[in-house]
Amino acid sequence: MEIDERVTPAAGGKAVPSGTRPGTATELHHGGDPVEGHTIRSVDQSLSSLRNHVVEMGGLVIDQVSSAVGSLLDRDGQLAELVVSREPMVNDYEARLDRDSLTFIALQQPVANDLRAARAIARAGLELERVGDEAKKIARSTMRLGGALAHDPVLAVARYLRHMAGLSTAMLRSAVRALDEADPELAREVLARDKELDLEFATALRQLMSFVIEDQKFLKPTIDTIFALKGLERVGDHAKNVAEQVLYMIEGERPHKPTA
């Protein structure tokens, strides 16, 4: 997590580091309340711990998505099994985030900005857990499909699968970074990229429909491939939901109804 070295004007026009608030250790020797300073440091440390945890979780689920798509494209059953086996780790991350955020709210009684941050982080954890579910579904598609076919629907849309996987994970990575760094502009960039992912999904579906019309005996693997494409489109939706939580955390904008 990067440390913001920028300065912002404090009361009276004096510049202080943007992360410093009245009553912190920086100002105690100027007469700040030691109890208030200790409380603020405790709140900051708790929020920092929550942010670190959600960043770690984000890294795991991004790898889960990439590995799941890789297993599908390469028909790698062992990689698919690895993705499925790591799903409980994703769930544990989300459960801990939910528990720790509730503990923080109950014990620290944070003010509005810090309360929004804790809620946003917990909700981001829930979105990431759902991304993990999509990765698991794609991996299970790999297990059902088995080896590559002579006319494989996965290979017919391999380019779209790779592009959608790269785009959705990039959106997710940016959304988590925006949450970690409290960056509203980066969050808005994530929202703007969602249309590109939707367009790629629609194009891939048209390609698959043409494929299955030519030979209907590949209907079942085609359906599995559609589910994989839809899963990647949903990963982008969850990234968008995380980005909206960032805007809620920073600017108080009420997020839209989360996209499932």
Buried (B, 14 or more C-beta within 10 A) or exposed (E): EEEEEEEEEBEEEEEBBEEBBBBBEBBBEEEBEEEBBBBBBEBBEBBEEBBEBBBEBBEBBBBBBBBBBBBBBEBBBEBBBBBBEBBEEBEEBBEBBBEBBEEBBEEBEBEEEBBBBBBBBBBBBBBBBBBBBBBBBBBBBBBEBEEEBEEBBBBBBBEBBEBBBBBBBBBBBBBBBBBBBBBBEBBBBBBEBBEBBEEBBEBBBEBBEEBBEEEEEBEEBBBBBBBBBBBBBBBBBBBBBBBBBBBBBBEEBEBEEBBE
